[in-house]
Amino acid sequence: MADTSGEDAPKRNPLPAALVSNLQSVLAARRPVPAEDVGTATTTAVEAEAPAAEASDATAGDEGPARPVVLLTCAEGIRSAGLAALVDALVAGGRCDVHVCAPESDKPACGHSVTIRETITATSFDFTGAKAFEISGTPVDCVSLALSGRLFSWSAPALVISGISTGSNCGYEMFYSSAIAAAREALMLGVPSIAISLN
């Protein structure tokens, strides 16, 4: 029997293959269209903006075109196993820049609540391959703060993913679910979003 332990062993992806495929399709669809694929009339407009594009290319270096940004949050807190699995899978895929903004602790069934009479604190958190912050507020606070531009330097992510939650978020539970509320907040702010639960 072959020894599969150690660094040479393939890392098992805990996410279902269909989910990973769907996420990759969404990210690929939101990737900017290269100038050579745009029609002739639009190419003229792109050429008129060439000096600005050259300046941004000079700052980007040899990294190539910018990858879409995905913002992750999880109602079960920044230390949850589901969030860690999602971060690992997206970072390993290498198709997007991963940013995380999640509560510092589990916030179950708080629905679409926001913090209004307390100061919300944000502390950087170490996730390999992702820029992350843990927030003292609710999952909705996390999404709202992240999309406000106060934590991250991007204008808006291509997608917000809330999860992976271990509980059920179906039927009437959707009204209480803080995981679904976080995705709803992103959608209300104009960013496509999904909530993922195991049950």
Contacts in CASP RR format, 6 or more apart in sequence:
PFRMAT RR
TARGET T0000
AUTHOR 0000-0000-0000
METHOD contacts of the structure
MODEL  1
MADTSGEDAPKRNPLPAALVSNLQSVLAARRPVPAEDVGTATTTAVEAEA
PAAEASDATAGDEGPARPVVLLTCAEGIRSAGLAALVDALVAGGRCDVHV
CAPESDKPACGHSVTIRETITATSFDFTGAKAFEISGTPVDCVSLALSGR
LFSWSAPALVISGISTGSNCGYEMFYSSAIAAAREALMLGVPSIAISLN
4 10 0 8 1.000
11 88 0 8 1.000
11 92 0 8 1.000
13 20 0 8 1.000
13 89 0 8 1.000
13 92 0 8 1.000
14 82 0 8 1.000
14 85 0 8 1.000
14 89 0 8 1.000
15 85 0 8 1.000
15 86 0 8 1.000
15 89 0 8 1.000
15 164 0 8 1.000
19 196 0 8 1.000
20 89 0 8 1.000
23 90 0 8 1.000
23 159 0 8 1.000
23 161 0 8 1.000
24 95 0 8 1.000
26 158 0 8 1.000
26 159 0 8 1.000
26 192 0 8 1.000
27 68 0 8 1.000
27 70 0 8 1.000
27 95 0 8 1.000
27 96 0 8 1.000
27 158 0 8 1.000
27 159 0 8 1.000
28 95 0 8 1.000
30 68 0 8 1.000
30 158 0 8 1.000
30 159 0 8 1.000
30 192 0 8 1.000
31 65 0 8 1.000
31 67 0 8 1.000
31 68 0 8 1.000
32 65 0 8 1.000
32 66 0 8 1.000
34 65 0 8 1.000
35 43 0 8 1.000
35 46 0 8 1.000
38 46 0 8 1.000
46 53 0 8 1.000
60 66 0 8 1.000
66 97 0 8 1.000
67 94 0 8 1.000
67 95 0 8 1.000
67 96 0 8 1.000
67 97 0 8 1.000
68 95 0 8 1.000
68 96 0 8 1.000
68 97 0 8 1.000
68 157 0 8 1.000
68 158 0 8 1.000
68 159 0 8 1.000
69 96 0 8 1.000
69 97 0 8 1.000
69 98 0 8 1.000
69 99 0 8 1.000
69 152 0 8 1.000
69 154 0 8 1.000
69 156 0 8 1.000
69 157 0 8 1.000
69 158 0 8 1.000
70 90 0 8 1.000
70 96 0 8 1.000
70 97 0 8 1.000
70 98 0 8 1.000
70 99 0 8 1.000
70 157 0 8 1.000
70 158 0 8 1.000
70 159 0 8 1.000
70 160 0 8 1.000
70 161 0 8 1.000
71 99 0 8 1.000
71 100 0 8 1.000
71 101 0 8 1.000
71 143 0 8 1.000
71 146 0 8 1.000
71 147 0 8 1.000
71 152 0 8 1.000
71 157 0 8 1.000
71 159 0 8 1.000
71 160 0 8 1.000
71 161 0 8 1.000
71 186 0 8 1.000
71 191 0 8 1.000
72 83 0 8 1.000
72 86 0 8 1.000
72 87 0 8 1.000
72 90 0 8 1.000
72 98 0 8 1.000
72 99 0 8 1.000
72 100 0 8 1.000
72 101 0 8 1.000
72 102 0 8 1.000
72 130 0 8 1.000
72 160 0 8 1.000
72 161 0 8 1.000
72 162 0 8 1.000
72 163 0 8 1.000
73 83 0 8 1.000
73 100 0 8 1.000
73 101 0 8 1.000
73 102 0 8 1.000
73 103 0 8 1.000
73 139 0 8 1.000
73 142 0 8 1.000
73 143 0 8 1.000
73 146 0 8 1.000
73 160 0 8 1.000
73 161 0 8 1.000
73 162 0 8 1.000
73 163 0 8 1.000
73 182 0 8 1.000
74 80 0 8 1.000
74 82 0 8 1.000
74 83 0 8 1.000
74 86 0 8 1.000
74 102 0 8 1.000
74 103 0 8 1.000
74 139 0 8 1.000
74 162 0 8 1.000
74 163 0 8 1.000
74 164 0 8 1.000
74 165 0 8 1.000
74 179 0 8 1.000
75 103 0 8 1.000
75 106 0 8 1.000
75 107 0 8 1.000
75 108 0 8 1.000
75 110 0 8 1.000
75 139 0 8 1.000
75 162 0 8 1.000
75 163 0 8 1.000
75 165 0 8 1.000
75 177 0 8 1.000
75 178 0 8 1.000
75 179 0 8 1.000
75 181 0 8 1.000
75 182 0 8 1.000
76 82 0 8 1.000
76 83 0 8 1.000
76 106 0 8 1.000
76 107 0 8 1.000
76 108 0 8 1.000
76 163 0 8 1.000
76 165 0 8 1.000
76 166 0 8 1.000
76 179 0 8 1.000
77 83 0 8 1.000
77 102 0 8 1.000
77 103 0 8 1.000
77 104 0 8 1.000
77 105 0 8 1.000
77 106 0 8 1.000
77 107 0 8 1.000
77 134 0 8 1.000
78 100 0 8 1.000
78 102 0 8 1.000
78 103 0 8 1.000
78 104 0 8 1.000
78 125 0 8 1.000
78 132 0 8 1.000
78 134 0 8 1.000
80 102 0 8 1.000
80 106 0 8 1.000
80 163 0 8 1.000
80 164 0 8 1.000
80 166 0 8 1.000
81 166 0 8 1.000
82 163 0 8 1.000
82 164 0 8 1.000
82 165 0 8 1.000
82 166 0 8 1.000
83 100 0 8 1.000
83 102 0 8 1.000
83 163 0 8 1.000
83 164 0 8 1.000
84 127 0 8 1.000
85 164 0 8 1.000
86 161 0 8 1.000
86 163 0 8 1.000
86 164 0 8 1.000
86 196 0 8 1.000
87 98 0 8 1.000
87 100 0 8 1.000
87 127 0 8 1.000
87 129 0 8 1.000
87 130 0 8 1.000
87 132 0 8 1.000
90 96 0 8 1.000
90 98 0 8 1.000
90 130 0 8 1.000
91 98 0 8 1.000
91 128 0 8 1.000
91 129 0 8 1.000
91 130 0 8 1.000
96 158 0 8 1.000
98 127 0 8 1.000
98 129 0 8 1.000
98 130 0 8 1.000
98 131 0 8 1.000
99 130 0 8 1.000
99 131 0 8 1.000
99 132 0 8 1.000
99 146 0 8 1.000
99 152 0 8 1.000
99 154 0 8 1.000
99 157 0 8 1.000
100 125 0 8 1.000
100 127 0 8 1.000
100 130 0 8 1.000
100 131 0 8 1.000
100 132 0 8 1.000
100 133 0 8 1.000
101 122 0 8 1.000
101 132 0 8 1.000
101 133 0 8 1.000
101 135 0 8 1.000
101 142 0 8 1.000
101 143 0 8 1.000
101 145 0 8 1.000
101 146 0 8 1.000
101 151 0 8 1.000
101 152 0 8 1.000
102 132 0 8 1.000
102 133 0 8 1.000
102 134 0 8 1.000
102 135 0 8 1.000
102 139 0 8 1.000
102 142 0 8 1.000
103 134 0 8 1.000
103 135 0 8 1.000
103 136 0 8 1.000
103 137 0 8 1.000
103 138 0 8 1.000
103 139 0 8 1.000
103 141 0 8 1.000
103 142 0 8 1.000
104 123 0 8 1.000
104 134 0 8 1.000
104 135 0 8 1.000
104 136 0 8 1.000
104 137 0 8 1.000
107 137 0 8 1.000
107 138 0 8 1.000
107 139 0 8 1.000
107 178 0 8 1.000
108 178 0 8 1.000
109 176 0 8 1.000
109 177 0 8 1.000
109 178 0 8 1.000
110 138 0 8 1.000
110 139 0 8 1.000
110 176 0 8 1.000
110 178 0 8 1.000
110 181 0 8 1.000
111 138 0 8 1.000
111 140 0 8 1.000
111 175 0 8 1.000
111 176 0 8 1.000
111 177 0 8 1.000
111 178 0 8 1.000
111 180 0 8 1.000
111 181 0 8 1.000
112 140 0 8 1.000
112 181 0 8 1.000
112 184 0 8 1.000
112 185 0 8 1.000
113 138 0 8 1.000
113 140 0 8 1.000
113 178 0 8 1.000
113 181 0 8 1.000
114 138 0 8 1.000
114 140 0 8 1.000
114 141 0 8 1.000
114 144 0 8 1.000
115 136 0 8 1.000
115 137 0 8 1.000
115 138 0 8 1.000
115 141 0 8 1.000
118 136 0 8 1.000
118 137 0 8 1.000
119 136 0 8 1.000
120 135 0 8 1.000
120 136 0 8 1.000
120 137 0 8 1.000
120 141 0 8 1.000
120 145 0 8 1.000
121 135 0 8 1.000
121 136 0 8 1.000
122 133 0 8 1.000
122 134 0 8 1.000
122 135 0 8 1.000
122 136 0 8 1.000
122 145 0 8 1.000
122 151 0 8 1.000
123 133 0 8 1.000
123 134 0 8 1.000
124 132 0 8 1.000
124 133 0 8 1.000
125 132 0 8 1.000
125 133 0 8 1.000
125 134 0 8 1.000
126 132 0 8 1.000
131 152 0 8 1.000
133 146 0 8 1.000
133 151 0 8 1.000
135 141 0 8 1.000
135 142 0 8 1.000
135 145 0 8 1.000
138 178 0 8 1.000
138 181 0 8 1.000
139 162 0 8 1.000
139 178 0 8 1.000
139 179 0 8 1.000
139 181 0 8 1.000
139 182 0 8 1.000
139 185 0 8 1.000
140 178 0 8 1.000
140 181 0 8 1.000
140 182 0 8 1.000
140 185 0 8 1.000
142 182 0 8 1.000
143 160 0 8 1.000
143 162 0 8 1.000
143 182 0 8 1.000
143 185 0 8 1.000
143 186 0 8 1.000
143 189 0 8 1.000
144 185 0 8 1.000
144 189 0 8 1.000
145 151 0 8 1.000
146 152 0 8 1.000
147 156 0 8 1.000
147 157 0 8 1.000
147 160 0 8 1.000
147 186 0 8 1.000
147 189 0 8 1.000
147 191 0 8 1.000
149 155 0 8 1.000
156 190 0 8 1.000
156 191 0 8 1.000
157 191 0 8 1.000
158 192 0 8 1.000
159 191 0 8 1.000
159 192 0 8 1.000
159 193 0 8 1.000
159 194 0 8 1.000
160 182 0 8 1.000
160 183 0 8 1.000
160 186 0 8 1.000
160 191 0 8 1.000
160 192 0 8 1.000
160 193 0 8 1.000
160 194 0 8 1.000
161 183 0 8 1.000
161 193 0 8 1.000
161 194 0 8 1.000
161 195 0 8 1.000
161 196 0 8 1.000
162 179 0 8 1.000
162 180 0 8 1.000
162 182 0 8 1.000
162 183 0 8 1.000
162 186 0 8 1.000
162 193 0 8 1.000
162 194 0 8 1.000
162 195 0 8 1.000
162 196 0 8 1.000
163 179 0 8 1.000
163 195 0 8 1.000
163 196 0 8 1.000
163 197 0 8 1.000
164 196 0 8 1.000
164 197 0 8 1.000
164 198 0 8 1.000
165 177 0 8 1.000
165 179 0 8 1.000
165 195 0 8 1.000
165 196 0 8 1.000
165 197 0 8 1.000
165 198 0 8 1.000
166 197 0 8 1.000
166 198 0 8 1.000
166 199 0 8 1.000
167 197 0 8 1.000
167 198 0 8 1.000
167 199 0 8 1.000
168 197 0 8 1.000
168 199 0 8 1.000
169 177 0 8 1.000
169 179 0 8 1.000
169 180 0 8 1.000
169 195 0 8 1.000
169 197 0 8 1.000
169 199 0 8 1.000
170 197 0 8 1.000
170 199 0 8 1.000
174 180 0 8 1.000
177 195 0 8 1.000
179 195 0 8 1.000
179 196 0 8 1.000
179 197 0 8 1.000
180 195 0 8 1.000
182 193 0 8 1.000
182 195 0 8 1.000
183 193 0 8 1.000
183 194 0 8 1.000
183 195 0 8 1.000
184 193 0 8 1.000
186 192 0 8 1.000
186 193 0 8 1.000
187 193 0 8 1.000
END
